[in-house]
Amino acid sequence: MESSQRISAVGIPWYRRDDYERIRAVMVDGQRLPPTFGAWLKAAQQLIEQLHRQGAVAVKAHIDPDAFVGWCGARGLNVDADARQQFAAAVARGEYREGRA
């Protein structure tokens, strides 16, 4: 298959409504996240639409706030945007399954 025909999978950090306030609280850069779940969801859906237009598949990487802190600690990572992206990329590659860090 030629590289122009490959479909890329892009991991997107994904949050549950009930976890959103806790997510913002545990993240070192939580103030950089949209102030409400609704605002974050709207931006995330726009990103997914953009990725689809570019021919990519968006993979939702559900982040549990407490499990994520542990995941970061086990890897020596700050609990921040870089770690969220690393986690999402690992999910997209199939290296992480929910319930298992």
Secondary structure, DSSP 8 states (H G I E B T S, - for coil): --GGG---EEEEEE--GGGHHHHHHHSTTGGGS-SSHHHHHHHHHHHHHHHHHTT-EEEEEE--HHHHHHHHHHHT--SSHHHHHHHHHHHHTT--BTTB-
